[in-house]
Amino acid sequence: MQVRDFMITKVYTVKPTNTIKELLQILYSNRIGGVPVVDELGRLIGMVSDGDVLRYLAPKPVGFAGLVYMIEDGEIEDVIQEKLGTEVKEIMTKRNPIYVAPDEEFEKTLRLISRHHFKKLPVVNGAGRVIGVLSRGDIISNISEKIISS
């Protein structure tokens, strides 16, 4: 079995210049937890997840041992609203994003996902373009359909 047998080909992506608000709209409306970040030619340059967004939006502790928060309860909405205009490139995972090819052996990819605790892995063709995504949930669904059913 190869990655192409399990990957999802309807891929949602963002550009590094998209805002966090635009990213959240994509994640929410499609019920997904992360997307590849691509350049103008659709080539993979990073990944961004709901976890990246939450870490960015969360109030940052300051002061002794991080026990003091400078944002008061009533101001949190204003701070979040302000941060929604930030571009995705500020929070995405940029360093050498890990990906797989569509003809990669599925077993090897499973080991990669489990070793690195990835929730989602982009599938990239020879030109560097994102052509699919492999997520843990999709893998479980496909295993159920293709292996258990037979």
C-alpha positions in Angstrom: 0.0 0.0 0.0 1.1 3.5 -0.8 0.3 7.0 0.6 -1.8 7.7 -2.5 -4.2 4.9 -1.4 -5.0 6.7 1.9 -4.4 10.5 1.3 -7.2 13.1 1.0 -6.9 15.0 -2.2 -9.3 17.9 -1.3 -6.6 20.0 0.3 -7.2 23.3 2.0 -4.2 25.6 2.0 -3.2 29.1 3.1 -0.6 31.5 1.9 1.9 33.0 4.4 0.2 36.4 3.9 -3.3 35.2 4.9 -4.4 36.5 8.3 -5.1 34.4 11.3 -8.7 35.4 11.0 -8.8 34.0 7.4 -7.1 30.8 8.7 -9.6 30.3 11.5 -12.5 30.7 9.0 -11.0 27.9 6.9 -10.3 25.6 9.9 -13.8 26.2 11.3 -15.9 26.0 8.1 -14.1 22.8 7.1 -13.8 21.2 10.5 -10.1 20.7 10.2 -7.2 21.2 12.6 -4.5 22.4 10.3 -3.4 23.2 6.8 -0.3 23.4 4.7 1.1 26.8 4.0 2.0 27.2 0.3 3.7 29.8 -2.0 2.1 31.3 -5.1 2.9 28.1 -7.1 1.3 25.8 -4.5 4.7 24.6 -3.2 4.9 23.6 0.5 6.7 26.2 2.7 5.2 25.3 6.1 2.3 24.0 8.2 0.0 25.8 10.6 -2.4 24.2 13.1 -5.1 25.1 15.5 -2.5 24.5 18.2 -0.3 27.2 16.7 -3.2 29.6 16.7 -4.1 28.9 20.4 -0.5 29.3 21.5 -0.3 32.7 19.7 -3.6 33.9 21.0 -3.1 32.8 24.6 -2.1 35.6 27.1 1.6 35.5 27.8 2.6 35.3 31.4 5.1 38.0 32.7 6.8 38.6 35.9 8.1 36.3 38.6 7.8 32.7 37.5 5.1 33.7 35.0 2.5 34.0 37.7 1.3 37.5 36.6 -0.8 38.2 33.6 -0.9 41.7 32.3 -4.3 41.3 30.5 -7.4 41.8 32.6 -10.5 39.7 31.9 -12.4 42.5 30.0 -9.4 43.2 27.7 -8.9 39.6 26.4 -11.4 40.0 23.6 -9.7 43.2 22.4 -6.3 41.5 22.4 -7.5 38.5 20.5 -9.3 40.7 18.0 -6.1 42.7 17.5 -4.1 39.5 16.9 -6.5 38.1 14.3 -4.9 40.5 11.7 -1.5 38.9 12.1 -0.2 37.0 9.1 0.1 33.2 9.1 3.8 33.4 8.4 4.3 34.7 12.0 3.0 31.5 13.6 3.5 28.7 11.0 6.0 25.9 11.4 8.7 27.0 8.9 11.8 24.9 9.4 12.0 22.1 6.8 8.4 20.9 6.9 8.2 17.2 6.8 6.2 15.7 4.0 5.7 12.4 2.1 5.4 11.6 -1.6 2.3 9.9 -3.0 4.3 6.7 -3.8 5.8 6.4 -0.4 5.2 3.1 1.4 2.2 3.5 3.7 3.9 1.5 6.5 6.9 3.8 6.5 4.6 6.9 6.7 2.7 5.4 9.6 6.0 5.1 11.5 6.8 8.7 10.7 3.5 10.0 11.9 3.6 8.0 15.1 7.3 8.8 15.8 6.8 12.5 15.5 3.3 12.6 16.9 2.0 14.4 13.7 -1.7 14.9 13.4 -1.5 15.8 9.7 1.2 15.3 7.1 1.2 17.0 3.6 1.7 14.9 0.5 3.9 16.6 -2.0 4.7 15.8 -5.7 8.1 15.9 -7.4 7.6 19.6 -8.2 7.1 20.4 -4.5 3.4 21.1 -4.8 0.9 19.9 -2.2 -1.4 17.4 -3.7 -2.8 15.7 -0.7 -2.9 15.4 3.1 -2.7 12.4 5.4 -4.2 12.9 8.8 -4.5 10.5 11.7 -8.3 10.6 11.5 -8.3 9.9 7.8 -5.9 7.0 8.3 -8.2 5.4 10.9 -11.2 5.9 8.7 -9.5 4.4 5.7 -8.1 1.4 7.7 -11.6 0.8 8.9 -13.1 0.9 5.4 -10.3 -0.8 3.4 -8.8 -3.4 5.8 -11.4 -4.3 8.4 -14.3 -4.4 5.9 -12.5 -6.9 3.7 
